Amino acid sequence: MFLFQNMIKAANETDKQQTIVKLHEQSKKTLEQEILNYRDEAQKQRKIIYQLEKERDRYINEASCTHWPRL
């Protein structure tokens, strides 16, 4: 009887551990996906920043050309 109870406890503990492992695996997948999403968003923002910097430089160039008459 004692051996059977220990076997039941061990089986229950194994089930608990398997559930915990599954939860950790799912959390890992979720976090990995979030990291990919943040990387994608950062890349988009870098592109936007680059375009804004180009636009700024173009306006600076245009402004400097209009303030200084050509000889």
PDB file of N, CA, C and O in Angstrom:
ATOM      1  N   MET A   1       0.816  -1.198   0.000  1.00  0.00           N
ATOM      2  CA  MET A   1       0.000   0.000   0.000  1.00  0.00           C
ATOM      3  C   MET A   1       0.858   1.260   0.000  1.00  0.00           C
ATOM      4  O   MET A   1       0.586   2.212  -0.732  1.00  0.00           O
ATOM      5  N   PHE A   2       1.910   1.250   0.842  1.00  0.00           N
ATOM      6  CA  PHE A   2       2.809   2.402   0.933  1.00  0.00           C
ATOM      7  C   PHE A   2       3.503   2.650  -0.403  1.00  0.00           C
ATOM      8  O   PHE A   2       3.631   3.798  -0.828  1.00  0.00           O
ATOM      9  N   LEU A   3       3.939   1.614  -1.050  1.00  0.00           N
ATOM     10  CA  LEU A   3       4.611   1.719  -2.342  1.00  0.00           C
ATOM     11  C   LEU A   3       3.662   2.302  -3.393  1.00  0.00           C
ATOM     12  O   LEU A   3       4.073   3.125  -4.212  1.00  0.00           O
ATOM     13  N   PHE A   4       2.427   1.887  -3.372  1.00  0.00           N
ATOM     14  CA  PHE A   4       1.424   2.394  -4.308  1.00  0.00           C
ATOM     15  C   PHE A   4       1.182   3.884  -4.096  1.00  0.00           C
ATOM     16  O   PHE A   4       1.068   4.636  -5.063  1.00  0.00           O
ATOM     17  N   GLN A   5       1.104   4.318  -2.833  1.00  0.00           N
ATOM     18  CA  GLN A   5       0.899   5.741  -2.526  1.00  0.00           C
ATOM     19  C   GLN A   5       2.085   6.572  -3.022  1.00  0.00           C
ATOM     20  O   GLN A   5       1.912   7.659  -3.573  1.00  0.00           O
ATOM     21  N   ASN A   6       3.282   6.041  -2.818  1.00  0.00           N
ATOM     22  CA  ASN A   6       4.470   6.749  -3.305  1.00  0.00           C
ATOM     23  C   ASN A   6       4.462   6.853  -4.830  1.00  0.00           C
ATOM     24  O   ASN A   6       4.866   7.868  -5.396  1.00  0.00           O
ATOM     25  N   MET A   7       4.002   5.799  -5.478  1.00  0.00           N
ATOM     26  CA  MET A   7       3.927   5.817  -6.933  1.00  0.00           C
ATOM     27  C   MET A   7       2.921   6.868  -7.399  1.00  0.00           C
ATOM     28  O   MET A   7       3.180   7.581  -8.368  1.00  0.00           O
ATOM     29  N   ILE A   8       1.791   6.970  -6.729  1.00  0.00           N
ATOM     30  CA  ILE A   8       0.764   7.971  -7.070  1.00  0.00           C
ATOM     31  C   ILE A   8       1.329   9.375  -6.860  1.00  0.00           C
ATOM     32  O   ILE A   8       1.146  10.244  -7.713  1.00  0.00           O
ATOM     33  N   LYS A   9       2.010   9.608  -5.740  1.00  0.00           N
ATOM     34  CA  LYS A   9       2.617  10.918  -5.466  1.00  0.00           C
ATOM     35  C   LYS A   9       3.649  11.269  -6.534  1.00  0.00           C
ATOM     36  O   LYS A   9       3.694  12.400  -7.018  1.00  0.00           O
ATOM     37  N   ALA A  10       4.467  10.303  -6.894  1.00  0.00           N
ATOM     38  CA  ALA A  10       5.488  10.541  -7.911  1.00  0.00           C
ATOM     39  C   ALA A  10       4.836  10.880  -9.251  1.00  0.00           C
ATOM     40  O   ALA A  10       5.307  11.768  -9.961  1.00  0.00           O
ATOM     41  N   ALA A  11       3.769  10.186  -9.596  1.00  0.00           N
ATOM     42  CA  ALA A  11       3.063  10.456 -10.850  1.00  0.00           C
ATOM     43  C   ALA A  11       2.465  11.859 -10.835  1.00  0.00           C
ATOM     44  O   ALA A  11       2.517  12.573 -11.836  1.00  0.00           O
ATOM     45  N   ASN A  12       1.897  12.249  -9.692  1.00  0.00           N
ATOM     46  CA  ASN A  12       1.330  13.596  -9.563  1.00  0.00           C
ATOM     47  C   ASN A  12       2.413  14.665  -9.683  1.00  0.00           C
ATOM     48  O   ASN A  12       2.221  15.686 -10.344  1.00  0.00           O
ATOM     49  N   GLU A  13       3.529  14.424  -9.049  1.00  0.00           N
ATOM     50  CA  GLU A  13       4.635  15.379  -9.128  1.00  0.00           C
ATOM     51  C   GLU A  13       5.176  15.471 -10.553  1.00  0.00           C
ATOM     52  O   GLU A  13       5.538  16.554 -11.014  1.00  0.00           O
ATOM     53  N   THR A  14       5.230  14.358 -11.235  1.00  0.00           N
ATOM     54  CA  THR A  14       5.681  14.349 -12.625  1.00  0.00           C
ATOM     55  C   THR A  14       4.729  15.163 -13.487  1.00  0.00           C
ATOM     56  O   THR A  14       5.165  15.940 -14.336  1.00  0.00           O
ATOM     57  N   ASP A  15       3.442  14.987 -13.272  1.00  0.00           N
ATOM     58  CA  ASP A  15       2.446  15.767 -14.015  1.00  0.00           C
ATOM     59  C   ASP A  15       2.615  17.259 -13.756  1.00  0.00           C
ATOM     60  O   ASP A  15       2.551  18.069 -14.680  1.00  0.00           O
ATOM     61  N   LYS A  16       2.832  17.613 -12.497  1.00  0.00           N
ATOM     62  CA  LYS A  16       3.037  19.021 -12.141  1.00  0.00           C
ATOM     63  C   LYS A  16       4.272  19.574 -12.855  1.00  0.00           C
ATOM     64  O   LYS A  16       4.230  20.672 -13.411  1.00  0.00           O
ATOM     65  N   GLN A  17       5.357  18.824 -12.841  1.00  0.00           N
ATOM     66  CA  GLN A  17       6.582  19.262 -13.493  1.00  0.00           C
ATOM     67  C   GLN A  17       6.383  19.411 -15.003  1.00  0.00           C
ATOM     68  O   GLN A  17       6.890  20.356 -15.607  1.00  0.00           O
ATOM     69  N   GLN A  18       5.654  18.487 -15.604  1.00  0.00           N
ATOM     70  CA  GLN A  18       5.391  18.582 -17.038  1.00  0.00           C
ATOM     71  C   GLN A  18       4.560  19.822 -17.360  1.00  0.00           C
ATOM     72  O   GLN A  18       4.789  20.490 -18.368  1.00  0.00           O
ATOM     73  N   THR A  19       3.610  20.116 -16.507  1.00  0.00           N
ATOM     74  CA  THR A  19       2.793  21.313 -16.699  1.00  0.00           C
ATOM     75  C   THR A  19       3.649  22.567 -16.582  1.00  0.00           C
ATOM     76  O   THR A  19       3.505  23.501 -17.371  1.00  0.00           O
ATOM     77  N   ILE A  20       4.537  22.585 -15.601  1.00  0.00           N
ATOM     78  CA  ILE A  20       5.428  23.735 -15.417  1.00  0.00           C
ATOM     79  C   ILE A  20       6.336  23.900 -16.621  1.00  0.00           C
ATOM     80  O   ILE A  20       6.549  25.017 -17.092  1.00  0.00           O
ATOM     81  N   VAL A  21       6.868  22.803 -17.118  1.00  0.00           N
ATOM     82  CA  VAL A  21       7.744  22.861 -18.299  1.00  0.00           C
ATOM     83  C   VAL A  21       6.964  23.409 -19.498  1.00  0.00           C
ATOM     84  O   VAL A  21       7.483  24.242 -20.241  1.00  0.00           O
ATOM     85  N   LYS A  22       5.741  22.957 -19.690  1.00  0.00           N
ATOM     86  CA  LYS A  22       4.926  23.448 -20.801  1.00  0.00           C
ATOM     87  C   LYS A  22       4.670  24.941 -20.662  1.00  0.00           C
ATOM     88  O   LYS A  22       4.728  25.677 -21.647  1.00  0.00           O
ATOM     89  N   LEU A  23       4.387  25.391 -19.447  1.00  0.00           N
ATOM     90  CA  LEU A  23       4.168  26.821 -19.222  1.00  0.00           C
ATOM     91  C   LEU A  23       5.427  27.626 -19.524  1.00  0.00           C
ATOM     92  O   LEU A  23       5.357  28.695 -20.130  1.00  0.00           O
ATOM     93  N   HIS A  24       6.580  27.107 -19.098  1.00  0.00           N
ATOM     94  CA  HIS A  24       7.837  27.801 -19.373  1.00  0.00           C
ATOM     95  C   HIS A  24       8.136  27.849 -20.865  1.00  0.00           C
ATOM     96  O   HIS A  24       8.611  28.864 -21.376  1.00  0.00           O
ATOM     97  N   GLU A  25       7.859  26.763 -21.555  1.00  0.00           N
ATOM     98  CA  GLU A  25       8.070  26.743 -23.003  1.00  0.00           C
ATOM     99  C   GLU A  25       7.171  27.747 -23.698  1.00  0.00           C
ATOM    100  O   GLU A  25       7.601  28.438 -24.622  1.00  0.00           O
ATOM    101  N   GLN A  26       5.929  27.831 -23.260  1.00  0.00           N
ATOM    102  CA  GLN A  26       5.007  28.801 -23.857  1.00  0.00           C
ATOM    103  C   GLN A  26       5.448  30.226 -23.551  1.00  0.00           C
ATOM    104  O   GLN A  26       5.381  31.101 -24.414  1.00  0.00           O
ATOM    105  N   SER A  27       5.896  30.456 -22.328  1.00  0.00           N
ATOM    106  CA  SER A  27       6.402  31.785 -21.971  1.00  0.00           C
ATOM    107  C   SER A  27       7.612  32.144 -22.820  1.00  0.00           C
ATOM    108  O   SER A  27       7.745  33.283 -23.268  1.00  0.00           O
ATOM    109  N   LYS A  28       8.485  31.185 -23.040  1.00  0.00           N
ATOM    110  CA  LYS A  28       9.671  31.413 -23.869  1.00  0.00           C
ATOM    111  C   LYS A  28       9.266  31.797 -25.282  1.00  0.00           C
ATOM    112  O   LYS A  28       9.808  32.749 -25.844  1.00  0.00           O
ATOM    113  N   LYS A  29       8.320  31.072 -25.862  1.00  0.00           N
ATOM    114  CA  LYS A  29       7.856  31.382 -27.211  1.00  0.00           C
ATOM    115  C   LYS A  29       7.240  32.777 -27.269  1.00  0.00           C
ATOM    116  O   LYS A  29       7.478  33.528 -28.215  1.00  0.00           O
ATOM    117  N   THR A  30       6.457  33.114 -26.267  1.00  0.00           N
ATOM    118  CA  THR A  30       5.829  34.430 -26.220  1.00  0.00           C
ATOM    119  C   THR A  30       6.880  35.523 -26.152  1.00  0.00           C
ATOM    120  O   THR A  30       6.799  36.515 -26.876  1.00  0.00           O
ATOM    121  N   LEU A  31       7.865  35.345 -25.287  1.00  0.00           N
ATOM    122  CA  LEU A  31       8.924  36.342 -25.142  1.00  0.00           C
ATOM    123  C   LEU A  31       9.759  36.465 -26.412  1.00  0.00           C
ATOM    124  O   LEU A  31      10.139  37.568 -26.804  1.00  0.00           O
ATOM    125  N   GLU A  32      10.042  35.339 -27.050  1.00  0.00           N
ATOM    126  CA  GLU A  32      10.790  35.387 -28.307  1.00  0.00           C
ATOM    127  C   GLU A  32      10.014  36.150 -29.370  1.00  0.00           C
ATOM    128  O   GLU A  32      10.602  36.919 -30.131  1.00  0.00           O
ATOM    129  N   GLN A  33       8.708  35.949 -29.432  1.00  0.00           N
ATOM    130  CA  GLN A  33       7.884  36.669 -30.398  1.00  0.00           C
ATOM    131  C   GLN A  33       7.862  38.157 -30.079  1.00  0.00           C
ATOM    132  O   GLN A  33       7.926  38.986 -30.986  1.00  0.00           O
ATOM    133  N   GLU A  34       7.773  38.502 -28.803  1.00  0.00           N
ATOM    134  CA  GLU A  34       7.802  39.910 -28.407  1.00  0.00           C
ATOM    135  C   GLU A  34       9.124  40.555 -28.800  1.00  0.00           C
ATOM    136  O   GLU A  34       9.148  41.701 -29.250  1.00  0.00           O
ATOM    137  N   ILE A  35      10.223  39.824 -28.632  1.00  0.00           N
ATOM    138  CA  ILE A  35      11.535  40.345 -29.024  1.00  0.00           C
ATOM    139  C   ILE A  35      11.562  40.615 -30.527  1.00  0.00           C
ATOM    140  O   ILE A  35      12.050  41.656 -30.968  1.00  0.00           O
ATOM    141  N   LEU A  36      11.035  39.674 -31.309  1.00  0.00           N
ATOM    142  CA  LEU A  36      10.990  39.882 -32.763  1.00  0.00           C
ATOM    143  C   LEU A  36      10.137  41.104 -33.118  1.00  0.00           C
ATOM    144  O   LEU A  36      10.495  41.887 -33.997  1.00  0.00           O
ATOM    145  N   ASN A  37       9.019  41.253 -32.432  1.00  0.00           N
ATOM    146  CA  ASN A  37       8.155  42.412 -32.688  1.00  0.00           C
ATOM    147  C   ASN A  37       8.875  43.714 -32.362  1.00  0.00           C
ATOM    148  O   ASN A  37       8.778  44.682 -33.117  1.00  0.00           O
ATOM    149  N   TYR A  38       9.599  43.746 -31.237  1.00  0.00           N
ATOM    150  CA  TYR A  38      10.353  44.951 -30.870  1.00  0.00           C
ATOM    151  C   TYR A  38      11.458  45.231 -31.875  1.00  0.00           C
ATOM    152  O   TYR A  38      11.711  46.388 -32.211  1.00  0.00           O
ATOM    153  N   ARG A  39      12.122  44.179 -32.361  1.00  0.00           N
ATOM    154  CA  ARG A  39      13.167  44.375 -33.371  1.00  0.00           C
ATOM    155  C   ARG A  39      12.578  44.959 -34.647  1.00  0.00           C
ATOM    156  O   ARG A  39      13.142  45.880 -35.239  1.00  0.00           O
ATOM    157  N   ASP A  40      11.437  44.417 -35.065  1.00  0.00           N
ATOM    158  CA  ASP A  40      10.779  44.933 -36.266  1.00  0.00           C
ATOM    159  C   ASP A  40      10.396  46.402 -36.098  1.00  0.00           C
ATOM    160  O   ASP A  40      10.602  47.220 -36.994  1.00  0.00           O
ATOM    161  N   GLU A  41       9.844  46.713 -34.952  1.00  0.00           N
ATOM    162  CA  GLU A  41       9.428  48.092 -34.686  1.00  0.00           C
ATOM    163  C   GLU A  41      10.639  49.019 -34.644  1.00  0.00           C
ATOM    164  O   GLU A  41      10.588  50.135 -35.160  1.00  0.00           O
ATOM    165  N   ALA A  42      11.716  48.563 -34.034  1.00  0.00           N
ATOM    166  CA  ALA A  42      12.942  49.370 -33.984  1.00  0.00           C
ATOM    167  C   ALA A  42      13.476  49.613 -35.394  1.00  0.00           C
ATOM    168  O   ALA A  42      13.934  50.713 -35.704  1.00  0.00           O
ATOM    169  N   GLN A  43      13.420  48.598 -36.241  1.00  0.00           N
ATOM    170  CA  GLN A  43      13.878  48.758 -37.627  1.00  0.00           C
ATOM    171  C   GLN A  43      13.016  49.780 -38.353  1.00  0.00           C
ATOM    172  O   GLN A  43      13.539  50.629 -39.075  1.00  0.00           O
ATOM    173  N   LYS A  44      11.704  49.710 -38.170  1.00  0.00           N
ATOM    174  CA  LYS A  44      10.806  50.677 -38.796  1.00  0.00           C
ATOM    175  C   LYS A  44      11.125  52.089 -38.326  1.00  0.00           C
ATOM    176  O   LYS A  44      11.151  53.026 -39.124  1.00  0.00           O
ATOM    177  N   GLN A  45      11.366  52.237 -37.027  1.00  0.00           N
ATOM    178  CA  GLN A  45      11.667  53.559 -36.484  1.00  0.00           C
ATOM    179  C   GLN A  45      13.002  54.081 -37.000  1.00  0.00           C
ATOM    180  O   GLN A  45      13.141  55.277 -37.253  1.00  0.00           O
ATOM    181  N   ARG A  46      14.005  53.177 -37.161  1.00  0.00           N
ATOM    182  CA  ARG A  46      15.283  53.608 -37.734  1.00  0.00           C
ATOM    183  C   ARG A  46      15.096  54.126 -39.152  1.00  0.00           C
ATOM    184  O   ARG A  46      15.709  55.121 -39.539  1.00  0.00           O
ATOM    185  N   LYS A  47      14.247  53.453 -39.931  1.00  0.00           N
ATOM    186  CA  LYS A  47      13.978  53.901 -41.297  1.00  0.00           C
ATOM    187  C   LYS A  47      13.300  55.274 -41.292  1.00  0.00           C
ATOM    188  O   LYS A  47      13.646  56.150 -42.085  1.00  0.00           O
ATOM    189  N   ILE A  48      12.345  55.447 -40.402  1.00  0.00           N
ATOM    190  CA  ILE A  48      11.648  56.730 -40.299  1.00  0.00           C
ATOM    191  C   ILE A  48      12.632  57.830 -39.906  1.00  0.00           C
ATOM    192  O   ILE A  48      12.610  58.919 -40.480  1.00  0.00           O
ATOM    193  N   ILE A  49      13.487  57.548 -38.939  1.00  0.00           N
ATOM    194  CA  ILE A  49      14.477  58.529 -38.502  1.00  0.00           C
ATOM    195  C   ILE A  49      15.394  58.900 -39.663  1.00  0.00           C
ATOM    196  O   ILE A  49      15.697  60.075 -39.870  1.00  0.00           O
ATOM    197  N   TYR A  50      15.835  57.898 -40.418  1.00  0.00           N
ATOM    198  CA  TYR A  50      16.710  58.154 -41.558  1.00  0.00           C
ATOM    199  C   TYR A  50      16.011  59.068 -42.564  1.00  0.00           C
ATOM    200  O   TYR A  50      16.613  60.025 -43.050  1.00  0.00           O
ATOM    201  N   GLN A  51      14.753  58.781 -42.877  1.00  0.00           N
ATOM    202  CA  GLN A  51      14.007  59.608 -43.825  1.00  0.00           C
ATOM    203  C   GLN A  51      13.842  61.036 -43.294  1.00  0.00           C
ATOM    204  O   GLN A  51      13.980  62.000 -44.047  1.00  0.00           O
ATOM    205  N   LEU A  52      13.548  61.168 -42.001  1.00  0.00           N
ATOM    206  CA  LEU A  52      13.390  62.494 -41.414  1.00  0.00           C
ATOM    207  C   LEU A  52      14.708  63.269 -41.443  1.00  0.00           C
ATOM    208  O   LEU A  52      14.715  64.477 -41.684  1.00  0.00           O
ATOM    209  N   GLU A  53      15.817  62.579 -41.199  1.00  0.00           N
ATOM    210  CA  GLU A  53      17.116  63.240 -41.250  1.00  0.00           C
ATOM    211  C   GLU A  53      17.435  63.699 -42.678  1.00  0.00           C
ATOM    212  O   GLU A  53      17.970  64.790 -42.875  1.00  0.00           O
ATOM    213  N   LYS A  54      17.110  62.871 -43.664  1.00  0.00           N
ATOM    214  CA  LYS A  54      17.316  63.277 -45.054  1.00  0.00           C
ATOM    215  C   LYS A  54      16.464  64.498 -45.389  1.00  0.00           C
ATOM    216  O   LYS A  54      16.924  65.436 -46.040  1.00  0.00           O
ATOM    217  N   GLU A  55      15.226  64.467 -44.935  1.00  0.00           N
ATOM    218  CA  GLU A  55      14.329  65.592 -45.192  1.00  0.00           C
ATOM    219  C   GLU A  55      14.842  66.861 -44.510  1.00  0.00           C
ATOM    220  O   GLU A  55      14.819  67.942 -45.098  1.00  0.00           O
ATOM    221  N   ARG A  56      15.297  66.721 -43.281  1.00  0.00           N
ATOM    222  CA  ARG A  56      15.857  67.861 -42.548  1.00  0.00           C
ATOM    223  C   ARG A  56      17.044  68.441 -43.302  1.00  0.00           C
ATOM    224  O   ARG A  56      17.138  69.654 -43.487  1.00  0.00           O
ATOM    225  N   ASP A  57      17.949  67.572 -43.736  1.00  0.00           N
ATOM    226  CA  ASP A  57      19.130  68.034 -44.456  1.00  0.00           C
ATOM    227  C   ASP A  57      18.747  68.732 -45.763  1.00  0.00           C
ATOM    228  O   ASP A  57      19.361  69.727 -46.147  1.00  0.00           O
ATOM    229  N   ARG A  58      17.736  68.205 -46.436  1.00  0.00           N
ATOM    230  CA  ARG A  58      17.283  68.835 -47.679  1.00  0.00           C
ATOM    231  C   ARG A  58      16.744  70.234 -47.396  1.00  0.00           C
ATOM    232  O   ARG A  58      17.038  71.177 -48.132  1.00  0.00           O
ATOM    233  N   TYR A  59      15.953  70.368 -46.326  1.00  0.00           N
ATOM    234  CA  TYR A  59      15.406  71.684 -45.989  1.00  0.00           C
ATOM    235  C   TYR A  59      16.502  72.648 -45.560  1.00  0.00           C
ATOM    236  O   TYR A  59      16.451  73.833 -45.889  1.00  0.00           O
ATOM    237  N   ILE A  60      17.480  72.156 -44.838  1.00  0.00           N
ATOM    238  CA  ILE A  60      18.608  73.011 -44.442  1.00  0.00           C
ATOM    239  C   ILE A  60      19.333  73.490 -45.692  1.00  0.00           C
ATOM    240  O   ILE A  60      19.688  74.663 -45.808  1.00  0.00           O
ATOM    241  N   ASN A  61      19.547  72.574 -46.618  1.00  0.00           N
ATOM    242  CA  ASN A  61      20.233  72.933 -47.858  1.00  0.00           C
ATOM    243  C   ASN A  61      19.421  73.948 -48.650  1.00  0.00           C
ATOM    244  O   ASN A  61      19.971  74.923 -49.164  1.00  0.00           O
ATOM    245  N   GLU A  62      18.119  73.722 -48.748  1.00  0.00           N
ATOM    246  CA  GLU A  62      17.262  74.666 -49.472  1.00  0.00           C
ATOM    247  C   GLU A  62      17.259  76.027 -48.793  1.00  0.00           C
ATOM    248  O   GLU A  62      17.315  77.061 -49.458  1.00  0.00           O
ATOM    249  N   ALA A  63      17.196  76.022 -47.476  1.00  0.00           N
ATOM    250  CA  ALA A  63      17.160  77.288 -46.741  1.00  0.00           C
ATOM    251  C   ALA A  63      18.467  78.046 -46.911  1.00  0.00           C
ATOM    252  O   ALA A  63      18.459  79.267 -47.065  1.00  0.00           O
ATOM    253  N   SER A  64      19.569  77.347 -46.886  1.00  0.00           N
ATOM    254  CA  SER A  64      20.848  78.037 -47.023  1.00  0.00           C
ATOM    255  C   SER A  64      21.018  78.569 -48.448  1.00  0.00           C
ATOM    256  O   SER A  64      21.654  79.604 -48.643  1.00  0.00           O
ATOM    257  N   CYS A  65      20.472  77.893 -49.421  1.00  0.00           N
ATOM    258  CA  CYS A  65      20.561  78.357 -50.802  1.00  0.00           C
ATOM    259  C   CYS A  65      19.689  79.581 -51.034  1.00  0.00           C
ATOM    260  O   CYS A  65      20.057  80.436 -51.839  1.00  0.00           O
ATOM    261  N   THR A  66      18.570  79.699 -50.376  1.00  0.00           N
ATOM    262  CA  THR A  66      17.675  80.834 -50.586  1.00  0.00           C
ATOM    263  C   THR A  66      18.157  82.068 -49.834  1.00  0.00           C
ATOM    264  O   THR A  66      17.829  83.186 -50.232  1.00  0.00           O
ATOM    265  N   HIS A  67      18.925  81.900 -48.758  1.00  0.00           N
ATOM    266  CA  HIS A  67      19.408  83.040 -47.986  1.00  0.00           C
ATOM    267  C   HIS A  67      20.643  83.686 -48.608  1.00  0.00           C
ATOM    268  O   HIS A  67      20.907  84.865 -48.371  1.00  0.00           O
ATOM    269  N   TRP A  68      21.376  82.957 -49.371  1.00  0.00           N
ATOM    270  CA  TRP A  68      22.622  83.470 -49.956  1.00  0.00           C
ATOM    271  C   TRP A  68      22.425  83.604 -51.466  1.00  0.00           C
ATOM    272  O   TRP A  68      22.338  82.614 -52.193  1.00  0.00           O
ATOM    273  N   PRO A  69      22.359  84.824 -51.902  1.00  0.00           N
ATOM    274  CA  PRO A  69      22.177  85.008 -53.360  1.00  0.00           C
ATOM    275  C   PRO A  69      23.414  84.510 -54.121  1.00  0.00           C
ATOM    276  O   PRO A  69      24.548  84.606 -53.651  1.00  0.00           O
ATOM    277  N   ARG A  70      23.151  83.991 -55.279  1.00  0.00           N
ATOM    278  CA  ARG A  70      24.258  83.481 -56.101  1.00  0.00           C
ATOM    279  C   ARG A  70      24.898  84.661 -56.848  1.00  0.00           C
ATOM    280  O   ARG A  70      24.218  85.586 -57.293  1.00  0.00           O
ATOM    281  N   LEU A  71      26.163  84.597 -56.963  1.00  0.00           N
ATOM    282  CA  LEU A  71      26.895  85.647 -57.663  1.00  0.00           C
ATOM    283  C   LEU A  71      27.249  85.251 -59.069  1.00  0.00           C
ATOM    284  O   LEU A  71      27.869  86.030 -59.792  1.00  0.00           O
TER     285      LEU A  71
END
